[in-house]
Amino acid sequence: MATKAAEDIQQLAPEIVEDLAAALEQLPIDTYGDEKWVDQHVALERLSMQATLNVRMGAAETVSDALLSFDKVPTLIHQLLVTHTWKRNVYPLVRKAIAQKASILAHAMIQHEATLLNLLQTVLYKKESIDKAGDALVDLIDMLVTHLDYLNSDAVDAVKNIAPQKTQSPTDLLCVPEHETLAEQSAKLTFETAWTALAALCHLTHHMSQFPLAVLSRLCNTRDILYSLVYLLEGKPWERKLAGRAGVERFEDGRWVTRTGEDMLLVAKPEAHAWMAVASLVLDPEVQRRYEMTEHRRATLIKLTAHFERNATLLTQLPFLEPVYRYLLHVQMAEVPAGVAATLGVLVEAMPHSAPIARDWAALATRQLALWTPKTNRNLADKLARAYDWAWLEEFAPEPPKCATCGQSAEHRCAKCRSEWYCGRACQVKAWKAHKPVCALLETSACLEKGGKGGGKVGKPLNVAEDNDLNRPAVRARGGMTTEGERIVELVD
């Protein structure tokens, strides 16, 4: 899908970005999901979308600059830890109840971690982010390694090996129990968020020269990030085999892409991020001095040499790996040094500042459930409808819209809800009976969106028939009628 020029797409003004960044707070876990949290979530979503737009369009990095200027890196890390703690301890207790009472809020609460990591990934690209992180840097490292451990676990297989399914329209989703949809989305988001964490870790390792030695020691020896990265490159969790035919699918930019033939030698983006982190680690002089190279670690590290032999184009695609390859060959031939840690003297290791908290999670879940009502759900939906600029989001969609009925390319969509797409009148008429209740639910959000700016990929609208007299013949109605005599939404030529 062709994208618009940056100046043609609605963006947040720099002063709005600064206001949103300056207002961010370190909210405690007790406020998770309440009105104040909702307001901050919407602000973070707006900043995250603007940061993505800046990167895609090569525009000025207004979001990362604002977050750094207002010293909000520790705030983002703190909120990331709060979110992770809530998802681990409270979410399992309220999953079904919140799905029934406030489904939109539930999706926002599990999406929150991905939003924070996307912003941190953007900020960590800049070297000054390390100094701004301060004491929270250790907490961030531990959190990123947690996601890396997930990618190296068996749990990731349950997500990546799910058979591809036909994209479901809002009408189809209405028939699926909300708690099942929420569980599926939660698993999918955990998988996608882990790759964002890997990208953030890649940016982080580029700035190791800024790390205090105590933090570097924890990254290299205690958490042994190098060992985890080797395991990741060996396991290739971003890849799955095609059923019944040669080739593979690789997870890139949030979707699975088919690779066959010589294209299978192409390096996937997650694989490139892992190699970049490995290069930053093994080529750093201080890491080489302080990494406790045991026989087991050496045997694990030299496994990477096989990747250069299996893929002769690896060095061509990633030229920065040439010194890495030479280093690996040196490690393969050299003897394991004895007592590296002893020769460097005593070093006090940096420890996380946000220690696990012990509290009555069931009581917290009960209190929070009382706050999550259908009214709260609608409030969030209204705020998100006002905050999102759907115009440029559609321009960044990986594929053109599909007809909700036949699955073919579509150029028309319902003007009432602006959600369902159709290829023509016949498919629209066929789908109207099932789409009608969904259309009513989405009408409020659509009306709020019409009050904003931007055009986006609107397509030809589907307007509600203006003639309200159902007793008149269907041929006189602009939209026509179904066989049951209900007015339908028509395709306007």
N, C-alpha and C positions, 0 to 999 in steps of 0.2 A: 504494500500500500504506500503510495507516495505521500510524503510528509510535506507540510507547509513550511514556509520560511519562518524563522523565529519571530520576525516582526508581525507576522500575520496571526499569531496565536496569543491568546490572552495570557499575560504573565503577571505575577505579583510585583508591584512597584517596590523598589529597594527600601523605601521607608516602611512599607507594610511588613516586609521580611524582617526588618530590624525590630519592629514593634512585637511581632510574633515571637522572635527569638528572645527578646528581653523579658517577656512575660513568662517564660518557662520556669517551672518550680520543681523542687524535689518533693513530690507528693508521697505520703506514706501509704502503705499497703491497705490501710483501713479505708482510704478514699477510692480504691480501685472500682471503677464503674459508676461512681456518683456523678452529680452534675458538674462539679469542678473538674473531675477527671475527663469527662466527655468534652468539655471545652478545650482542655489541653490536648486531648487526642485529635480533635479536629484541627487544631493549630499545627500539630506535628505532621498530620497528613498533608496539609497545605504546603508546609516547608519541604516535606519529602518529595512531593510531586514537583515543586519548583526546582529542587536540587536535581531531580532526574531530567527535567526539561533543560536545565543549564548544561548538563553533560551531553545530552543528545544533540543540542544545537550549538555546542561550543561557545556558549555565552559566558558572561562574567559570573564567577562563582559567588553570587550574592549570599546564598544560604550559609555555606561554610564560613565565609568571611564574617557574617553576623554572629554565628554561633561561637566563633573564636573570639571575636571582639567583646562579647558579653560574658565570656568565661562559662559557657554552657556545656562544655565537654563533660565535666564531672556530673552535671545534672542529667545528661543523656545516659551516662553509665549507671547512675543511681536508679533511674527509671527502668533501665534494662534489667537490673538485678531485682527490682520490685516485681516487674512483670514475670520474670522467670520463676520467682518464688511463688507468686500467686498461681501461675499455671501448674506448678508442681504440687502445691498443697491444697488450694481451694477449688480450682477448676474441676477436679474429679468429683468433688462433693456436690457441685451445683450444675453439672453439665446438662442433665436432662431437664431440670426445672427451669433453667434460664433459657434453654432452647424453646420451651413452650411459652414462657412469659415475655421474653424480650430477645427475639432471635437476631435482630440487627445489632443490638448491643453486644450480644454474645460473639458474633463474628468480629466486631470491632475489638473486643477484648483479647481474642486470640491473634488478631492481626497486629496488635500493638507492638509486639516484639519485632516483627519484620520491619515496621516503620522506623523504629528506633535504630535498628541495625543498618538500615539503608542510609540514615542520616550520619551515623558514625562512620560508615564506609566512606562517605563523601568527605567528612572532616579529616579522617586519618590519612588521606592522600597528602595532606600538608604536614610538613615537619614540625611546625609549631604546636600541633595538636598534642605531641608527647609532653611538652612542658605544661600545657594547659590541663592535661589530664591529672597531673599531680599524683597524689597518693592513690587515686582511683585506678591508676594504670594496671596495678596488679589484679584488681577485681575484673577489669576488662579482659586481661589475658586469660584468666581462669574461665571467664564466660565463653570466650571464643574457643578455647580448647574443649570446653564441654560440647559445643556443636561439632567440633572435629571428631571427638570421641563417638558422637552419634553417627556420623558418616562412616566410621570404621566398625560400627556394630551391626548385628544381624537385624536390628529393628528397621534399618533403611531398606532392606530387601522387600519388606511387606508393602512399601510404598512404590518403589521403582519398578517392581514386577507386576503391578496391577495392569491388566489388559487395557489398551486404549479403548475409550468409550466415546460414543457419539455425543457431541456437545449438546447439553440439555438447555432448552429454552426456559424462560420463567414459567411458562405454562406447565412444562414437564416437572419442574422443581416443586410446583405447588402440590403435586401428588406424593412427594417423598416426605416421610416424617422428618420434622425439623431437627430432632436430635441426631438422626442418621446423617443428614446433610452436614451438621455441625461437626460431627466426629470425622467425617471424610475430609472436610475442609481443614480441620485441625491437623490431621496427619499430613496432608499435602503441604500446608503452610510450614510445618516443622521441617519437612524435606527442603522446601525452597529457601527457607530462612537460613538453613545450615550453609548453603552455597554463598549467601550474602556474608555470613560470618567468615567463610574461607577467604573471600575477597578482602574483607576488612583486615584479616590476619596477614594477608599478603602485603597490604599497605603498611601495616604496623611493623613488619620485619624490615622494611626499607629504611626505617629510622632508628635501627638498633644502636647507632652511634650516640643517640640521645638518651639511651636507657641508663639509669643508675646500675652499677654492677650487681647490686643485690637483686634487682628486677631481672637482669639478664641471666643471672644464675638460676632463678626460679623458672624462667622460660625454657632454658636449655637443659638443665639437669633434673629439677624436680618434676616439671611437667613434660620434659623430654619431647618437645614439639617436633624435633627432627625425626625421631622415631615414628611419631604419629603420621607425619607427612609421607614418609617412605611407605608405611602401611597403606595410606590412602592411594598413592600412585600404583601400588601393587594390586589393590582391590578394585580400582576404577568404579566406584559406586555411581558415577555419572553416566555409565554405559550399561545397556542391556541388549540382549540378542533379539533379532527379529524372529518371530515364530514362523517356522516352515520355509524360510529362505535365507540366503546368504546376506550378510550385512549386520549392522548394529544400529541402535538408536542412542543418541547422546543428548543429555540434558544441557541445553544452552539457552540463556536469556528467558528462562521460565517455561520452556516447552521442549518436548522431545523431537529431535531432528534426525531423519534417517540418513545413514551414511553407508554406501556400498562401493565396491571396487577400490580404486585408488583413494577415494575420499575417506576411506577408513584410516588412512595414515595421517589425516589432518588432526592437529592437536585441538581438543575441545577447550573452551574457555576455562572451565573449572580445573582441567589438567594444567593449563598454562599458569593459573594462579598458584597451584601447588608447586610447580617447578620454580616459579619466581621466589616463593618463600624459601624453598630449599637453597636456591642460589644465594639469597641474602644471608642465610645462616652459615653455610659451609665456607663462604668466602670472607666472612667477617673475621678479622684477626683476633679480636677478643673472644669470639666464640671458639675459634680453633684452640686458643690457649686454655679456656676454662671448661670446655666440653669434656666430660669424663669418658674417654673412649675405652670402653670395656670390649672384650672379645665379642660379646653378644651384639653390642651396638655396632661394631665394625662389620660383623657378618651381615647385619641388617642393612647397613648403609651401602655396602658394595653391591647389593641386589639391584641398585639403580643402574649399574653399568649395562645390564641386559636390555634396558629400554633403548639405549643407543644402538645396540646390535639388531634389535627387532625392527626398529624404525630408522632407516638410513637417512630420512629427511628431517629427523628431529632437530639436529643442529642447524639445518637450513631454516626451519621455521622459527626456532628459538636460538639465535646466535649467542645470546648471553650464557648459554649452557656450556660453551666450549671450555672455559676455565673450570667449570664444575666437573666436567668429564675428566679433565686432567687430574683434578684433586681426588676424584674417586679412584682413579688408577693408582695414584700415589698411596692412598689409604690401603688399597688392595695388596700392594707390595710391601708396605712398611710393617714393622712390628708394633704391637700395642704398647704404648708407653705405660710405665708403672707409676702409680701414685701421683697423677697429675694434680689432684686437689691438694695434696700435702705440700707440693712445691710452691703453690700459690698462696699459702697462708690461710688464715681463718677468715671467712666471709659470712657475715650475718645475712641470712636470706630474708627477702621482703615477703611479708605475709599479707593476705587479703584483709582489708579493713572492715568489710561488710560480712561479718561472721554469720553463719546460719542462726536464725532466731527460733526459739522454742515458744510456742503459744498454742492456744486452743483454736485450731483451724476450723473445727466444726461450729464453734460459736461465732467466729468471724463470717463463715459461710451463711449462717442463719441471719445475721444482721444485714449482710449485703443483699441477700435474696429479697428482703423486705423493701429494699430501695429499687430493685429492678422490676419495674411495672411496665405494662403496655404504654403508659403515658411517657415513661422514660425512653422507651423504644422509639416512639414517634418523635420525641424531641430530638433524639440523635439523628433519626432519618432526615428530619427537616434541616438540621445543622449541616449534615453531610451534603445534602442536595444543594445548599447554598455555597458550601465550600469548594466542592469539586468543579473543575472546569472540564466537563465531559468532551468538549470540542477537541482539545488536543490529546486527550486520552484515547479517543477513537483513531486519531491520526497515527498513534503509536501502536495500535493493535497489530499483532503479527500477521493476521489474515483478514481479508475483506469479510463483511457480514454475510451470514447465510440465512436462507429462508427458513423460518421456524417450522414450516410444513414439509417441504420437500428436500431441504438441505442444499439447494442450489444457490448461486450468488444472488444477492438481493440488493435492490436499489431503493426500496420503499420501506418506511416504517410507520408504526402507529403514531399519529400526532397527539393522541390523548395521553399515552404513557411514555412514548418515545423509547420503548424498550424492544418490542418485538419487530423483527424485520421480515419482509415478504418479497417474493420475486414478482408477484402479480396478483390481480384481483381474485383469480380462482383459488389460490392457496389461502388468501386472506379470508375469503368466505368460508372455506372449509374449516379454518382454525378458530373462527370467531366464538363459537359456543364454549370452547375450552379456555379461550384467551380472555373472555369477558370478565371473570372474577379477578384475574391477575391485573387486568387493565385498570379496574377500579382501585385496587390496592396501590398501584403505582402512579395514579393520577396526581396526587398531591405533590410528589417529588417532581413530576414533569412540569407542573405549573410553576414551582419554585425555580426550576432551571430556566424556564422561558424568561424569567425576569433578569437573568444574568446576561453577560456579554459572550461574544464568540459565536461562530456558526458551526464549525466542525463539519463532520460528514453527516449532514442531516438527511440527505436523500430526498426523494419525493414524499411529502407528508401524507398521512392517512387521516383525513378529517372526519369528524363525526357528522353525520347527516344533519343538515340544518332544519329539515322539515320534521316537526315533532308529531304530526298527525299520523298515527299508525294506521288509520282507516283508509288512507289514500292508497292507490295502487303502488306497488313497489317500483314500477317503471318511472314514476314521477319523483321518487326519492333519489337524492344524490348518492346515497350509500346503498340503497336497496335493502332487502329484508332476507332473513333466513326462512326456511320452510316453516318455522314455528311462529313467524310474524314478528321477530325481534329486529330492531334496527341494528345495522352493522356499521363498522367504520370503513369508509371507502378509500380507494386509491384515487388520488387527484392527478390527472394528467398534466 
